[in-house]
Each structure stands twice: as C-alpha cells, then as structure tokens.
Amino acid sequence: MATMEYKPGTFCWVDLSTTDHEGAKKFYSSLFGWTADDLPVEGSVYSMMKKNGQNAAAIAPHRAPGMPTYWSSYVSVQDVDASSEKAKSLGGSVMMPPMDVMGAGRMSVVTDPTGANVCLWQAGEHKGADYVNDEGGFCWNELLTTDVNKAMKFYDGMFDWTSQTAPMGPGMEYTTMKNGERAAGGAMTIRPEWGPMPPNWGVYFTVNDCDTACAKVKLLGGKVLAEPHDIPGTGRFAPCMDPQGGMFSVIAMAPQAASS
C-alpha cells in the first residue's frame, strides 16, 4: 500500500465530527464506497474510512452534546507547537492547544482572523490520507469567509502560500492558494443569498459523475444545496449536506483538470 508524503503547507487529512456516528458511516459508505475500520480512542471511537484498502477520511462521534456536524480539514506542518504560536502572532487564535494523538501524530486547531477553524497536523505514524483525488477521495479544500484579503494574509504567512484572485462570473471572485508550484486550496467570499453562514473550510470529494452522485445523495437522505453546475476547465460540482447536517461538495473533474 502506497503512503502519501505531504509537504508542509499541504492539506493532508479530513474527518467528520457527527451527531450520528453509525448513520454517517452508512451514508458515506453508500455514497463513496468506503468501508469503516473502527478504532477505540479514549472511551470513544474513530472510524478510519477506507477506499480500496487505503485511508480516505475518518468519521467520529461528537464528544460534547449540542455540537453541529462538520468536516475538518488538516494542514501538514513540521512543528505543530511552533505553528500554533505563529497563528497567534498573525492575528489568529488557538482553539485547541497542541496535543498528541497517541502515536499517530500531534495536532492543534487554530482559528483564522475571520473566524474559520483549520487543524494543524504534525505527522507521526499517520501521514494523512493515502487515497486522494480519485472517486471517493478528497481532492480540494475551500475557505468560505467574510474577508478573503484578511484571511489570505494569515494563511500566506502561516504556510508560505502565495494567493492569487481572479474573476469567477458576474460579481464574483475566486482566490487560489499555491504551496510552491502546486495548488493548495481556494477561497471565496460568503454571499448574502447563501444565508447565515460562519466562515469555514469545506471539502470536495471526487466522483465520476456529479449528477449521479447528487441523485444518490438525495436517495440516501441527504440534500443537494445547489444543483450541479459546470466550472469551465475544472469540472462539474454541487454542494451537498449529509442527513446529520454536515456540508461537503462533490465534483467530477474535467479530463484536462483530472490529469493535471
């Protein structure tokens, strides 16, 4: 089994914190063809979700009542303690201080100056996802925020990213972040017509056919928040919600984008 190597500043892992652990496992397993490997963790369980025998993501129950269901995105760093301090120096805050996750690695959760949370991951035995960019694997991480410029100053400083903003349709712009020569993620401003929404990092999963995947989301009890539409030169995507309220997106990559 191949193990991915993640350069610092690269999104390396995603996991779901949910109000219905078994229900979420059933939904995503049916949607993406995942299988669950349940690991006991300090009185709870952390389900490694596998595709073709490789780690694709994870699902875990909330430990605190009243929390919403949400996906978390993890960025690889060399030193999570130093990076957490750096976040504070750049105007962010530390929501969860650095902690060891058994032998898997060391992590923290930081909040950017606009209010979005992102996880920092210093790898131990667990480097991150082995299965990515293929059907049922995560392929992109995207920040929705109230102030893209403020957020980009933070993330460019945190991870040595370079960001570039370009028009994306009438009245809209999209910012792409690069980690060296490779795309690291994207960002856009939360629009008023989307309704109340806190700044957050979202995750995209690859599918072979976006319309078919959306039909399956509905069949499995989830919601399609906006019907599939095309991004020229990139692919066809749709934002979705699982039955517990966790938001994610599915995308069928255009051939030229998938091969780049």
Phi, psi and omega in degrees: 000127180287145176245125180291148171247129185247116175298142176308138183091011181250135172295126189237347187199152172222143172216157184252128170257122192227157177277346181221091186299309182293321179296320179293318178300318180294317181297306185287328176296318179291323184285316189249358182074029178277157168237149186257135172242101186280123180246126177290132181221105172047055177081002178234203179214142178236113186266112173283120182265121189248148173229125184054036177080002181248150181289122180252326184187187176214156179227134181218150176283150173297141175270335181252133179291153175087357180278146177282166175278134181204152173269140175248142178248137184246135176251133179288132175225159179281323184220103186293328179293314179295320180293325178295319176294322179298322179302318180294321181292339181263009177097003176269190178218165179256111181282319177228118184293162181306137179212150176278140176250078185047228179267001185291322181163195181228138187220163167212170174237125179244155180244127181284170185295347178263353176108002179273139178266143173219143181267142175254137185230119172257108191292140166246248177288334181258109181280330185145200181289136173270333183250110181219161170063014176230173187308120181088003177252151179285148187225349184200148177232134190223130179268126168254124189213166179273345183211093183297318183298316178296318180296318183293325175300321179292308186288324176298321178289323181293312193243010184058034174282159167241136185241147180220132182251137181221155177298147177218076181086174183299121175071013182233148176229154178229134179252129177250132177258140178242140174251094190072235180265355184257143176296135182255330182172184181225167179208146174208161183280137175295128182267145183303325183290349177282350180083182181301126181206121177285152174306138184199158172264124178256165182234141176251138175245140179285136172228159179283326182218115186296316183295320178295318179297320180294321177298323180289322175305313180295318180298327183273004177098003176272187180231147170258115189283334174209133184298154185306139174215160189267143168249107185308129179080355182243305181158193182241127187222167175206138172279139185226172176221134178282171185298340179267356178103002178284129183264141178203171178233152173244145181216133171260110186290140171296147185308317182290328178286321181295330183268354183276000000 
